[in-house]
Amino acid sequence: MRTYLAIDLKSFYASAECAALGLDPLNANLVVANAARTDKTICLAVSPALKSFGVPGRPRLFEVKATLRKLNRQRRAFNHYESIYRDELLKHPRQQITFKIVPPRMQYYLELSNHIYEIYLRYFQSKDIHVYSIDEVFIDITDYLATHRTSARQVAKQVILAIQTETKITATAGIGENLYLAKVALDIVAKKINGDHDGVRIAQLTTTSYRQLLWAHQPLTDFWRVGRGYAKRLAKLGLHTMGDIARVAVAPLDQPLNPETLYQTFGKNAELLIDHAWGIETATIADIKSYRNHDHGIYSSQVLPRPYHADEAKIVVTEMADDLAYQLMKRRATVQQLALRIDYDPQSLQQPGYDYPGELKTDFYGRQVPKTTQVNLTLPRYTDSARELKRAFAQLYQQAFNQHLLIRKITVIANQLFLETNPNHQTRSEQLDLFAPTPSNDQTTKTDHQLQQVIMKIRDEHGKNAILTGTDLLDGATGKKRHNEIGGHDA
């Protein structure tokens, strides 16, 4: 039996900013958000201190302000008597609750995350560490327990204290017999228990304790890999807990709810759902390290800064096609299958004189919006040419967009890449066109390729904005700004 450790850096982005400012994230009310994007911007993180006042983890900025206004009315707080510090606010109930806003700094967070990864490497080999996200890792600690004759809790606490001492970041840990139990111990148990005398929170689960403690736990969305969609489909079957799923998994086939019901509803994913209901996970970190996905693709999406009209959005699609060509060349890949997805803004339905005849859907905030449009295209041959990709996406956009609707999100997709560096790929096949020049004789394609290589080299050495196209300078273009961002946030 193996032992796994899952470590999460508590409210990482907010804690990182607090550490830089000399603040305690458990005591200082702080929000990481770009206030320049208006109050509708989504907060990247909220400090634990501010969460304790009822502010959710990923709210929009106006939701934070509305929550605190309501609390301050209840407290009958004085406008001129305010504080961002939780301990002061608890001592003085007439103080007004306020908070500090700091803009995101993604490059700083990446550097801090790398520093913390180096701390992990002092204790464990990289082959035993799986980086799950910028603020979360899984570690197989089985061999280390035997070598150092110590317990999993002692190992976890030693690492957590090292992180806290060096970075001022609070970490929480979950320990389990498999990756799933370690993750659930972290997400559901460790984050809700009181810390020990050093303030460290560590929870441990076995398959037995998991069933005893969490088979009746609600909501199901607290469990790893159970999203809102899965939870809704399970609720329609009358299943609201992991215990409910486990009982259905062993029910006789003559019962109304049985394993076959789950497979009919979730397909092959029912197997994973059933295993998790029983606290079983067969995948190991070694399996994750050895896994190779041969069906590669690139998925690039951006939420526009405001609702865009059709002509403006076309500019962004052109920019994204150009960036896609850059990514393909960096990967030494070509593509033949493309897709374009367009999401619309709810304001589209409020435009005077227009009655939308199409199908509606409910978005994340419960608003009615026009249904997402997606169109696909198979090119006559594999390519990484920016010229060909921009022409193809212009064709897709012409098919996809509705000129009467306002566009809020654009996604470009390149499916089934051919990687020149992948030895497992078979020779790619193409449909020949007798009336078109072959790739080997197409001088334009060869020239495009050479030019893109020069541009890529300059951008790699001097930044993506070292060379811009005319499109990047048009009103509504977003590329120049996005080149200075990481994950949609300021670097």
C-alpha positions in Angstrom: 0.0 0.0 0.0 1.3 3.4 -0.9 1.0 6.7 0.9 0.3 10.0 -0.9 0.5 13.6 0.2 -1.5 16.5 -1.3 -0.4 20.0 -0.4 -2.3 23.2 -1.1 -1.0 26.7 -0.6 -3.9 28.5 1.2 -5.4 31.4 -0.9 -2.0 31.4 -2.7 -2.3 34.6 -4.7 -3.7 36.6 -1.8 -1.2 35.1 0.6 1.6 35.9 -1.8 0.6 39.6 -1.9 0.2 39.7 1.9 3.6 38.3 2.3 5.1 40.9 0.0 3.3 43.7 2.0 4.3 42.3 5.4 0.7 41.4 6.2 -0.8 38.3 7.8 -3.3 36.8 5.3 -5.2 35.3 8.2 -5.7 38.8 9.6 -5.7 41.2 6.7 -8.6 41.8 4.4 -7.1 41.7 0.9 -8.4 41.1 -2.7 -6.3 40.4 -5.7 -8.1 42.0 -8.6 -7.6 44.4 -11.5 -9.8 47.3 -10.3 -9.1 49.1 -13.7 -11.4 46.6 -15.3 -14.4 47.9 -13.4 -16.3 46.3 -10.5 -17.4 43.5 -12.8 -13.9 42.0 -12.8 -13.5 38.6 -11.2 -11.2 38.6 -8.2 -8.2 36.3 -8.6 -8.1 35.6 -4.9 -9.5 36.7 -1.5 -7.5 36.5 1.7 -8.6 34.0 4.3 -9.3 36.9 6.7 -11.8 38.4 4.3 -13.4 35.0 3.5 -14.1 34.7 7.2 -16.6 37.6 6.8 -18.6 35.6 4.3 -16.9 36.8 1.1 -16.6 33.8 -1.4 -13.3 32.7 -2.9 -13.7 33.9 -6.5 -16.3 36.7 -6.5 -16.6 39.7 -8.7 -15.4 42.9 -7.2 -18.9 44.4 -6.9 -19.9 41.3 -5.0 -17.2 41.9 -2.4 -18.3 45.5 -2.0 -22.0 44.5 -1.7 -21.2 41.8 0.9 -19.3 44.3 3.1 -21.9 47.0 2.7 -24.5 44.6 4.0 -22.3 43.6 6.9 -21.4 47.2 7.8 -25.1 48.1 7.8 -25.7 45.2 10.2 -22.8 46.4 12.4 -24.0 50.0 12.2 -20.4 50.9 11.5 -19.1 54.4 11.4 -17.9 55.6 8.0 -14.8 57.3 9.4 -13.8 54.4 11.7 -12.6 51.5 9.6 -10.0 48.8 9.4 -8.8 45.9 7.2 -7.6 43.9 10.1 -9.8 41.1 11.3 -8.6 41.1 15.0 -9.4 44.8 15.3 -12.8 44.4 13.6 -13.7 41.6 16.0 -12.7 43.7 19.0 -14.6 46.8 17.8 -18.0 45.9 16.3 -18.7 49.5 15.2 -15.6 49.6 13.0 -16.3 49.5 9.3 -15.0 46.5 7.5 -12.8 47.5 4.5 -10.3 45.7 2.3 -7.2 46.4 0.3 -7.1 45.8 -3.5 -3.9 44.8 -5.2 -3.5 44.1 -8.9 -2.4 40.6 -10.0 1.3 39.9 -10.7 1.4 36.5 -12.4 5.2 36.5 -13.0 5.8 37.0 -9.3 3.4 34.2 -8.4 5.2 31.8 -10.8 8.6 32.7 -9.3 7.2 32.1 -5.8 5.7 28.8 -6.8 9.0 27.8 -8.3 10.7 28.6 -5.0 8.2 26.4 -3.1 8.8 23.6 -5.6 12.5 23.8 -4.8 11.6 23.3 -1.1 9.8 20.1 -2.1 12.9 18.9 -4.0 14.9 19.1 -0.7 12.7 16.3 0.6 11.6 14.3 -2.4 12.7 13.4 -5.9 11.0 15.0 -8.8 9.8 11.6 -10.1 7.6 11.4 -7.0 6.1 14.9 -7.3 3.2 15.7 -9.6 2.5 19.5 -9.9 -1.3 19.7 -10.1 -1.5 23.5 -10.3 0.5 26.6 -9.4 -0.5 26.2 -5.8 -1.1 22.4 -5.4 1.0 19.2 -5.7 0.7 15.5 -5.1 3.7 13.6 -3.7 4.2 9.8 -3.3 5.9 9.7 0.1 5.8 5.9 0.5 9.6 5.2 0.1 10.6 8.2 2.3 8.6 6.9 5.3 10.5 3.6 5.3 13.9 5.2 4.7 13.6 7.9 7.4 11.4 5.8 9.8 8.9 8.6 10.3 5.2 9.1 9.9 3.3 10.7 7.0 2.1 13.5 9.4 5.6 14.3 10.5 6.8 14.5 6.9 3.9 16.7 5.9 4.3 19.0 8.9 8.1 19.4 8.3 7.5 20.5 4.7 4.6 22.9 5.6 6.7 24.6 8.3 9.6 25.0 5.8 7.2 26.7 3.3 5.8 29.0 6.0 9.2 29.9 7.4 10.7 30.8 4.0 7.8 32.3 2.2 5.2 33.3 4.8 2.7 31.2 2.9 0.3 28.9 4.8 0.0 25.4 3.4 -2.5 22.6 4.2 -2.1 18.9 3.6 -4.1 15.8 3.0 -2.8 12.2 3.3 -4.3 9.2 1.8 -3.8 5.6 0.6 -4.3 6.8 -2.9 -4.3 10.1 -4.8 -8.1 10.5 -4.5 -8.2 10.0 -0.7 -5.3 12.5 -0.3 -7.1 15.1 -2.4 -10.4 14.6 -0.5 -8.6 14.7 2.8 -7.1 18.0 1.8 -10.3 19.6 0.2 -13.0 18.5 2.6 -11.3 17.6 5.9 -8.0 19.5 6.3 -9.4 22.9 5.2 -12.2 22.8 7.8 -10.4 21.5 10.9 -8.6 23.6 13.6 -4.8 23.8 13.3 -2.5 22.1 15.8 -0.4 24.2 18.3 1.7 25.4 15.3 -1.3 26.3 13.3 -0.7 23.4 10.9 -3.8 21.6 9.3 -3.2 18.0 8.2 -5.9 15.4 7.6 -5.6 11.7 6.8 -8.0 9.3 5.3 -8.1 5.6 4.7 -10.8 3.8 2.6 -12.5 2.9 5.9 -12.4 6.3 7.5 -13.5 7.9 4.2 -16.7 5.8 4.1 -17.4 6.5 7.8 -16.8 10.2 7.6 -17.8 11.3 4.1 -20.4 8.9 2.7 -23.1 11.2 4.0 -21.3 14.5 3.2 -23.0 17.1 1.1 -22.8 18.8 -1.4 -21.3 16.3 -3.9 -19.5 19.2 -5.6 -17.0 19.2 -2.7 -15.6 16.0 -4.0 -12.8 15.9 -6.5 -14.0 15.6 -10.1 -17.7 16.1 -9.3 -18.8 19.3 -11.0 -22.1 21.0 -11.0 -23.2 19.2 -14.1 -22.5 15.7 -12.6 -24.2 16.7 -9.3 -27.4 17.8 -11.2 -27.5 14.5 -13.2 -27.0 12.5 -10.0 -29.7 14.6 -8.2 -32.2 13.7 -11.0 -31.5 10.0 -10.1 -32.1 10.8 -6.4 -28.4 10.4 -5.5 -27.1 13.2 -3.3 -24.1 11.6 -1.5 -21.2 9.3 -2.2 -22.9 6.8 0.0 -25.9 6.9 -2.3 -23.7 6.2 -5.3 -21.9 3.4 -3.5 -25.2 1.7 -2.7 -26.4 1.9 -6.3 -23.1 0.5 -7.5 -23.8 -2.8 -5.6 -27.5 -2.9 -6.2 -29.0 -5.9 -8.0 -29.8 -5.3 -11.7 -33.5 -5.9 -11.0 -33.6 -2.7 -8.9 -34.8 0.6 -10.4 -31.3 2.1 -9.6 -28.4 -0.2 -10.3 -24.8 0.1 -11.8 -26.3 0.0 -15.3 -28.2 3.2 -14.6 -24.9 5.0 -13.8 -23.3 3.7 -17.0 -26.3 4.8 -19.1 -26.1 8.3 -17.5 -22.3 8.8 -17.4 -20.9 6.3 -19.9 -17.4 5.1 -19.1 -16.9 7.9 -16.6 -19.3 5.9 -14.3 -16.5 3.6 -13.5 -14.4 6.4 -12.0 -17.4 7.8 -10.2 -18.1 4.4 -8.6 -14.5 3.8 -7.7 -14.4 7.2 -6.0 -17.6 6.6 -4.1 -15.8 3.6 -2.5 -12.6 5.6 -2.0 -10.7 3.7 -4.7 -8.2 5.2 -7.2 -5.9 3.0 -9.2 -3.8 5.7 -10.9 -0.4 6.4 -9.4 2.1 9.3 -9.8 4.2 6.9 -11.8 1.2 6.4 -14.2 0.8 10.1 -14.5 4.5 10.6 -15.3 4.5 7.9 -18.0 1.2 9.0 -19.7 1.6 10.4 -23.2 -1.4 11.9 -25.0 -1.0 11.4 -28.7 -4.2 13.3 -29.6 -2.6 16.7 -29.0 -4.4 20.0 -29.5 -4.3 23.7 -28.7 -7.2 25.5 -27.1 -6.9 29.2 -26.8 -9.8 31.3 -25.3 -10.2 34.9 -24.3 -13.0 36.8 -22.6 -13.3 40.2 -24.3 -13.0 43.3 -22.1 -16.5 44.4 -23.1 -19.2 43.2 -25.5 -17.9 43.4 -29.0 -19.7 44.0 -32.3 -19.1 41.6 -35.1 -16.5 43.7 -36.9 -14.5 44.3 -33.8 -14.5 40.6 -32.9 -13.2 39.7 -36.3 -10.0 41.6 -35.5 -9.5 39.5 -32.4 -10.1 36.3 -34.3 -7.3 37.3 -36.7 -5.0 38.1 -33.8 -5.7 34.7 -32.2 -5.1 32.9 -35.5 -1.7 34.6 -35.7 -0.9 33.6 -32.1 -1.9 30.0 -32.9 0.6 29.9 -35.8 3.3 31.1 -33.4 2.4 28.3 -30.9 2.4 25.7 -33.6 5.8 26.7 -34.8 7.2 26.7 -31.2 5.9 23.1 -30.8 7.2 22.1 -34.2 3.7 21.1 -35.1 1.2 21.4 -37.9 -2.6 21.1 -37.9 -5.4 20.2 -40.2 -8.5 20.4 -38.1 -9.7 23.8 -36.8 -12.7 25.0 -34.8 -14.0 28.4 -33.7 -16.4 28.9 -30.8 -18.2 32.1 -30.1 -20.1 33.0 -26.8 -22.5 35.9 -26.8 -23.2 38.6 -24.2 -26.7 38.8 -22.5 -26.9 42.4 -23.6 -27.5 41.1 -27.1 -31.1 40.3 -26.1 -31.7 43.8 -24.9 -30.9 45.6 -28.2 -33.9 47.6 -29.4 -35.7 46.4 -32.4 -34.1 42.9 -32.4 -36.0 39.8 -31.4 -33.5 36.9 -31.2 -35.1 33.8 -32.9 -32.5 31.3 -31.8 -32.0 29.0 -28.9 -31.1 30.3 -25.4 -29.0 28.9 -22.6 -28.5 29.8 -19.0 -25.0 31.0 -18.1 -23.0 30.6 -14.9 -24.9 33.6 -13.3 -28.3 32.3 -14.2 -28.8 34.8 -17.1 -30.4 33.9 -20.4 -27.9 34.2 -23.3 -27.9 33.1 -26.9 -26.5 29.6 -27.3 -22.8 29.2 -28.1 -21.9 28.8 -31.7 -19.1 26.4 -32.8 -18.0 25.7 -36.4 -15.3 23.3 -37.6 -13.1 23.1 -40.6 -10.7 20.5 -42.1 -8.0 22.1 -44.1 -6.8 20.4 -47.4 -3.4 19.8 -45.8 -1.5 20.2 -42.5 -0.1 23.6 -42.0 1.5 26.1 -39.5 1.2 29.0 -41.9 -0.1 32.2 -40.3 -1.5 33.3 -43.7 -3.4 30.0 -44.1 -4.7 29.9 -40.6 -5.9 33.5 -40.7 -7.7 32.8 -43.9 -9.3 29.7 -42.5 -10.5 31.3 -39.3 -11.9 34.3 -41.3 -13.9 31.6 -43.2 -15.0 30.0 -39.9 -16.0 33.4 -38.4 -18.1 34.2 -41.5 -20.0 31.0 -40.9 -20.3 31.4 -37.1 -21.1 35.0 -36.2 -24.5 36.6 -35.9 -24.2 40.3 -36.8 -27.1 41.2 -34.5 -25.5 39.7 -31.4 -22.8 41.1 -29.1 -19.8 38.8 -28.7 -18.1 38.3 -25.3 -15.8 35.3 -25.6 -13.9 33.8 -28.5 -12.2 30.4 -28.6 -9.9 29.0 -31.3 -9.1 25.3 -31.4 -6.5 23.3 -33.3 -7.2 19.6 -33.0 -5.0 16.5 -33.6 -1.7 18.2 -34.2 1.1 16.5 -36.1 4.2 16.8 -34.0 7.5 16.5 -35.9 9.3 15.6 -32.7 6.9 12.7 -31.7 8.4 9.4 -32.8 5.1 7.6 -32.2 3.3 9.5 -34.9 2.7 7.7 -38.1 3.3 9.4 -41.4 0.5 11.9 -41.8 -1.9 11.5 -44.7 -3.3 14.3 -46.9 -6.0 14.5 -49.6 -4.2 15.5 -52.8 -5.6 18.3 -55.0 -4.5 18.1 -58.6 -5.2 21.7 -59.2 -3.3 23.1 -56.2 0.5 23.4 -55.7 2.0 20.7 -53.6 3.6 21.8 -50.3 7.1 21.0 -51.6 6.6 23.3 -54.6 4.6 26.1 -52.9 7.1 28.9 -52.7 4.7 31.1 -50.8 4.3 28.6 -48.0 8.1 28.1 -47.8 8.6 31.9 -47.6 5.9 32.3 -44.9 7.5 29.6 -42.9 10.9 31.2 -43.0 9.4 34.6 -42.1 7.6 33.1 -39.1 10.8 31.5 -37.9 12.5 34.9 -37.9 9.6 36.5 -36.1 9.5 33.7 -33.5 13.2 34.1 -32.8 12.8 37.9 -32.3 9.8 37.5 -30.1 11.5 34.8 -28.0 14.5 37.1 -27.4 12.8 40.5 -27.1 9.2 39.7 -26.1 6.0 39.1 -28.1 5.4 42.8 -28.7 8.8 43.3 -30.4 7.1 42.7 -33.7 3.4 43.6 -34.2 1.1 43.3 -37.1 -1.1 46.1 -38.4 -4.1 44.3 -37.0 -2.6 44.6 -33.4 -2.9 48.4 -33.7 -6.6 48.6 -34.7 -9.3 49.7 -32.3 -10.6 46.7 -30.4 -7.5 44.7 -30.8 -6.4 42.8 -27.7 -3.1 41.1 -28.7 -0.7 43.8 -27.7 -2.1 43.9 -24.2 -2.5 40.1 -23.9 1.2 39.6 -24.8 2.1 41.3 -21.5 -0.3 39.0 -19.6 0.0 35.5 -18.1 -3.3 33.6 -17.9 -5.3 36.7 -18.7 -3.7 38.7 -15.9 -0.9 41.3 -15.8 2.5 39.7 -15.6 
